[in-house]
Amino acid sequence: MGSSFNALEKALIEAMKDNREIGHFYEELMKSELLCIEVSGNEQSVDFYKRVRVMEKNQKLYLPAFSSYYPFQKMLSKEKAAVIKFSDLLQEINDNTAILLNPDTPLSKLLIPEELKMLKENKNLFNYFSS
């Protein structure tokens, strides 16, 4: 994914190596900005689900999001990115939406609705297990 990783990507790599580091990953995620696929012509819509592309599979919603421009441009060079703070994103998505971080890359992570709810409520319970 490029020669230099940002803080979020480094935290994700550490969490993939050692699941006790997941709390640190969540901390970095809360401070991060993510790139979503912007829907052309709907950039100003008040409806979040019209501004960004969301996938549906088996009656579940998935929001593809990227941790940096490198994976976004590598996969979606013709698309435009909407940069959104993760903390703002949590307020926009509904309780049935999962976030697929860096889809189809080595740094892919599925954030399920229960995880997102925990972060939305500012209950990073995994901090207690981080070193």
Backbone as CSV, one residue per row, in Angstrom:
resi,resn,N_x,N_y,N_z,CA_x,CA_y,CA_z,C_x,C_y,C_z
1,MET,0.819,-1.203,0.000,0.000,0.000,0.000,0.854,1.255,0.000
2,GLY,1.950,1.268,-0.621,2.781,2.462,-0.610,3.868,2.316,0.434
3,SER,4.868,3.146,0.316,6.031,2.986,1.181,5.836,3.594,2.561
4,SER,4.954,4.563,2.702,4.771,5.153,4.025,3.306,5.061,4.437
5,PHE,3.111,4.515,5.604,1.761,4.357,6.136,1.446,5.509,7.069
6,ASN,0.173,5.922,7.107,-0.234,6.945,8.059,-0.484,6.294,9.424
7,ALA,-0.793,7.102,10.422,-0.957,6.598,11.790,-2.068,5.553,11.890
8,LEU,-3.159,5.764,11.162,-4.260,4.801,11.185,-3.823,3.459,10.600
9,GLU,-3.135,3.516,9.476,-2.685,2.277,8.832,-1.671,1.537,9.704
10,LYS,-0.771,2.271,10.342,0.197,1.644,11.252,-0.526,0.971,12.418
11,ALA,-1.533,1.642,12.965,-2.297,1.068,14.079,-3.060,-0.178,13.630
12,LEU,-3.583,-0.161,12.408,-4.290,-1.330,11.877,-3.326,-2.504,11.688
13,ILE,-2.149,-2.228,11.170,-1.141,-3.279,10.989,-0.794,-3.901,12.342
14,GLU,-0.600,-3.066,13.351,-0.273,-3.573,14.694,-1.431,-4.408,15.256
15,ALA,-2.650,-3.961,15.035,-3.820,-4.703,15.529,-3.981,-6.039,14.795
16,MET,-3.589,-6.073,13.526,-3.652,-7.327,12.772,-2.611,-8.324,13.292
17,LYS,-1.473,-7.791,13.732,-0.411,-8.654,14.269,-0.720,-9.120,15.685
18,ASP,-1.337,-8.227,16.467,-1.599,-8.504,17.883,-2.952,-7.909,18.239
19,ASN,-3.958,-8.762,18.433,-5.317,-8.249,18.655,-5.451,-7.436,19.935
20,ARG,-4.456,-7.464,20.806,-4.508,-6.605,21.994,-4.307,-5.137,21.639
21,GLU,-3.912,-4.864,20.406,-3.685,-3.487,19.945,-4.930,-2.874,19.302
22,ILE,-6.049,-3.588,19.329,-7.261,-3.074,18.686,-7.731,-1.767,19.318
23,GLY,-7.532,-1.601,20.612,-7.919,-0.352,21.281,-7.184,0.843,20.709
24,HIS,-5.897,0.673,20.442,-5.109,1.757,19.845,-5.594,2.052,18.425
25,PHE,-5.930,1.006,17.688,-6.483,1.202,16.345,-7.754,2.041,16.411
26,TYR,-8.651,1.710,17.345,-9.897,2.475,17.481,-9.605,3.936,17.834
27,GLU,-8.621,4.171,18.684,-8.249,5.553,19.039,-7.808,6.318,17.796
28,GLU,-6.960,5.699,16.996,-6.491,6.345,15.761,-7.640,6.552,14.783
29,LEU,-8.510,5.580,14.693,-9.661,5.675,13.799,-10.526,6.879,14.171
30,MET,-10.758,7.072,15.456,-11.603,8.193,15.913,-11.007,9.548,15.536
31,LYS,-9.690,9.620,15.391,-9.007,10.880,15.054,-8.819,11.053,13.551
32,SER,-9.155,10.042,12.784,-8.813,10.020,11.360,-9.886,10.603,10.462
33,GLU,-9.439,10.926,9.261,-10.340,11.260,8.170,-10.306,10.091,7.199
34,LEU,-11.473,9.722,6.686,-11.560,8.631,5.722,-12.025,9.182,4.380
35,LEU,-11.721,8.457,3.347,-12.155,8.826,2.007,-13.258,7.874,1.582
36,CYS,-14.385,8.447,1.224,-15.517,7.672,0.710,-15.693,8.022,-0.763
37,ILE,-16.431,7.208,-1.477,-16.668,7.454,-2.902,-17.822,8.429,-3.033
38,GLU,-17.529,9.597,-3.586,-18.549,10.632,-3.730,-19.438,10.332,-4.930
39,VAL,-20.729,10.535,-4.763,-21.687,10.354,-5.858,-21.763,11.673,-6.617
40,SER,-21.350,11.653,-7.853,-21.309,12.851,-8.682,-22.688,13.500,-8.790
41,GLY,-22.733,14.792,-8.562,-23.977,15.547,-8.650,-24.731,15.638,-7.335
42,ASN,-24.344,14.845,-6.347,-25.043,14.852,-5.053,-24.164,15.353,-3.911
43,GLU,-23.082,16.048,-4.233,-22.126,16.478,-3.214,-22.768,17.333,-2.126
44,GLN,-23.796,18.086,-2.463,-24.422,19.002,-1.508,-25.678,18.437,-0.848
45,SER,-26.020,17.219,-1.144,-27.235,16.624,-0.585,-27.151,16.532,0.937
46,VAL,-28.266,16.800,1.610,-28.298,16.660,3.070,-28.402,15.193,3.471
47,ASP,-28.814,14.344,2.537,-28.918,12.911,2.798,-27.561,12.263,2.547
48,PHE,-26.915,11.845,3.615,-25.583,11.246,3.530,-25.554,10.093,2.542
49,TYR,-26.609,9.289,2.530,-26.647,8.101,1.669,-26.814,8.447,0.194
50,LYS,-27.066,9.697,-0.122,-27.087,10.140,-1.514,-25.753,10.780,-1.908
51,ARG,-24.976,11.241,-0.908,-23.682,11.898,-1.173,-22.557,10.912,-1.428
52,VAL,-22.627,9.744,-0.807,-21.552,8.762,-0.952,-22.114,7.427,-1.436
53,ARG,-21.256,6.663,-2.091,-21.679,5.371,-2.618,-21.681,4.334,-1.502
54,VAL,-22.785,3.631,-1.394,-22.960,2.564,-0.414,-23.310,1.298,-1.181
55,MET,-22.773,0.176,-0.744,-23.064,-1.102,-1.381,-24.105,-1.840,-0.547
56,GLU,-24.922,-2.636,-1.225,-25.898,-3.463,-0.515,-25.689,-4.913,-0.921
57,LYS,-25.637,-5.779,0.104,-25.486,-7.209,-0.151,-26.235,-7.952,0.935
58,ASN,-27.094,-8.867,0.529,-27.907,-9.645,1.473,-28.661,-8.743,2.455
59,GLN,-29.232,-7.693,1.940,-30.031,-6.731,2.711,-29.220,-6.029,3.804
60,LYS,-27.896,-5.966,3.626,-27.032,-5.232,4.554,-26.317,-4.137,3.780
61,LEU,-26.085,-3.011,4.440,-25.410,-1.882,3.810,-23.940,-1.856,4.218
62,TYR,-23.088,-1.597,3.238,-21.648,-1.493,3.456,-21.161,-0.185,2.855
63,LEU,-20.438,0.576,3.647,-19.857,1.827,3.173,-18.370,1.593,2.933
64,PRO,-17.948,1.583,1.666,-16.518,1.459,1.415,-15.825,2.770,1.790
65,ALA,-14.730,2.669,2.542,-13.981,3.847,2.970,-12.495,3.508,2.930
66,PHE,-11.693,4.524,2.729,-10.254,4.312,2.583,-9.488,5.171,3.575
67,SER,-8.360,4.628,4.040,-7.561,5.297,5.059,-6.622,6.349,4.485
68,SER,-6.397,6.321,3.180,-5.525,7.309,2.541,-5.814,7.349,1.042
69,TYR,-5.204,8.329,0.375,-5.431,8.474,-1.063,-4.813,7.347,-1.877
70,TYR,-3.732,6.744,-1.379,-3.044,5.721,-2.168,-3.973,4.566,-2.558
71,PRO,-4.613,3.886,-1.609,-5.499,2.781,-2.029,-6.719,3.273,-2.800
72,PHE,-7.214,4.459,-2.454,-8.381,5.008,-3.151,-8.049,5.209,-4.627
73,GLN,-6.938,5.901,-4.897,-6.566,6.192,-6.284,-6.175,4.936,-7.051
74,LYS,-5.563,3.984,-6.356,-5.144,2.744,-7.011,-6.365,1.966,-7.513
75,MET,-7.438,1.958,-6.734,-8.625,1.189,-7.096,-9.672,2.003,-7.845
76,LEU,-9.747,3.283,-7.538,-10.853,4.105,-8.040,-10.343,5.386,-8.687
77,SER,-9.422,5.264,-9.600,-8.766,6.438,-10.182,-9.730,7.396,-10.876
78,LYS,-10.867,6.897,-11.330,-11.814,7.766,-12.038,-12.887,8.358,-11.119
79,GLU,-12.863,7.967,-9.857,-13.866,8.441,-8.900,-13.345,9.633,-8.109
80,LYS,-14.267,10.372,-7.530,-13.910,11.511,-6.686,-14.099,11.098,-5.226
81,ALA,-13.167,11.525,-4.390,-13.216,11.163,-2.972,-13.915,12.243,-2.154
82,ALA,-14.748,11.822,-1.237,-15.330,12.702,-0.230,-14.559,12.429,1.060
83,VAL,-13.855,13.428,1.565,-13.067,13.271,2.789,-13.959,13.600,3.981
84,ILE,-14.069,12.643,4.893,-14.984,12.787,6.031,-14.279,12.342,7.303
85,LYS,-14.381,13.160,8.343,-13.847,12.755,9.644,-14.610,11.523,10.103
86,PHE,-13.892,10.544,10.636,-14.557,9.325,11.088,-15.589,9.646,12.161
87,SER,-15.277,10.559,13.069,-16.231,10.908,14.132,-17.513,11.496,13.545
88,ASP,-17.412,12.252,12.458,-18.600,12.774,11.775,-19.343,11.657,11.040
89,LEU,-18.576,10.754,10.467,-19.156,9.621,9.744,-20.042,8.785,10.668
90,LEU,-19.594,8.603,11.900,-20.384,7.836,12.868,-21.758,8.453,13.096
91,GLN,-21.819,9.777,13.040,-23.097,10.463,13.257,-24.003,10.371,12.027
92,GLU,-23.407,10.167,10.864,-24.169,10.136,9.606,-24.777,8.772,9.297
93,ILE,-24.062,7.705,9.626,-24.528,6.379,9.218,-25.593,5.849,10.172
94,ASN,-26.436,4.992,9.639,-27.471,4.396,10.488,-26.941,3.121,11.159
95,ASP,-27.737,2.551,12.031,-27.306,1.400,12.829,-27.210,0.102,12.033
96,ASN,-27.592,0.132,10.765,-27.551,-1.074,9.934,-26.399,-1.052,8.931
97,THR,-25.557,-0.041,8.996,-24.480,0.108,8.030,-23.153,-0.327,8.632
98,ALA,-22.431,-1.142,7.889,-21.070,-1.522,8.251,-20.114,-0.692,7.393
99,ILE,-18.911,-0.479,7.879,-17.893,0.220,7.096,-16.846,-0.797,6.676
100,LEU,-16.577,-0.838,5.387,-15.529,-1.702,4.862,-14.323,-0.820,4.585
101,LEU,-13.375,-0.864,5.497,-12.175,-0.028,5.400,-11.185,-0.675,4.440
102,ASN,-10.715,0.101,3.487,-9.736,-0.352,2.492,-10.131,-1.670,1.819
103,PRO,-11.305,-1.705,1.182,-11.753,-2.965,0.569,-10.770,-3.477,-0.477
104,ASP,-10.654,-4.795,-0.536,-9.808,-5.474,-1.530,-8.337,-5.062,-1.473
105,THR,-7.860,-4.742,-0.275,-6.441,-4.436,-0.074,-5.934,-5.292,1.089
106,PRO,-4.622,-5.369,1.261,-4.096,-6.111,2.416,-4.500,-5.495,3.756
107,LEU,-4.856,-4.211,3.769,-5.260,-3.542,5.008,-6.771,-3.375,5.095
108,SER,-7.486,-4.399,4.682,-8.945,-4.364,4.725,-9.442,-4.745,6.118
109,LYS,-10.460,-4.026,6.575,-11.069,-4.322,7.882,-12.552,-4.007,7.787
110,LEU,-13.373,-4.952,8.205,-14.809,-4.737,8.260,-15.159,-4.245,9.661
111,LEU,-15.769,-3.083,9.739,-16.250,-2.533,11.007,-17.751,-2.776,11.046
112,ILE,-18.159,-3.728,11.860,-19.562,-4.125,11.908,-20.373,-3.101,12.707
113,PRO,-21.701,-3.078,12.497,-22.537,-2.092,13.184,-22.357,-2.065,14.705
114,GLU,-22.141,-3.221,15.333,-21.966,-3.247,16.791,-20.691,-2.513,17.206
115,GLU,-19.621,-2.670,16.427,-18.371,-1.943,16.692,-18.591,-0.448,16.555
116,LEU,-19.279,-0.083,15.486,-19.521,1.330,15.212,-20.386,1.955,16.296
117,LYS,-21.357,1.196,16.789,-22.204,1.693,17.879,-21.364,1.936,19.129
118,MET,-20.461,1.025,19.432,-19.581,1.170,20.586,-18.752,2.459,20.460
119,LEU,-18.206,2.688,19.272,-17.392,3.884,19.059,-18.245,5.140,19.081
120,LYS,-19.452,5.058,18.535,-20.371,6.199,18.525,-20.717,6.619,19.954
121,GLU,-20.844,5.634,20.824,-21.171,5.906,22.233,-19.918,6.182,23.061
122,ASN,-18.774,6.277,22.361,-17.500,6.572,23.012,-17.161,5.536,24.080
123,LYS,-17.384,4.286,23.751,-17.114,3.190,24.686,-16.074,2.256,24.082
124,ASN,-14.851,2.730,23.971,-13.770,1.912,23.444,-13.319,0.977,24.560
125,LEU,-14.057,-0.100,24.747,-13.777,-1.044,25.826,-12.444,-1.729,25.655
126,PHE,-11.894,-1.721,24.458,-10.661,-2.430,24.195,-9.424,-1.680,24.694
127,ASN,-9.595,-0.431,25.126,-8.460,0.304,25.689,-7.878,-0.422,26.882
128,TYR,-8.704,-1.127,27.619,-8.246,-1.808,28.814,-7.274,-2.942,28.507
129,PHE,-7.325,-3.419,27.256,-6.481,-4.552,26.892,-5.237,-4.119,26.142
130,SER,-5.173,-2.866,25.729,-4.012,-2.389,24.968,-2.817,-2.264,25.889
131,SER,-1.653,-2.479,25.312,-0.431,-2.381,26.119,0.014,-0.942,26.264
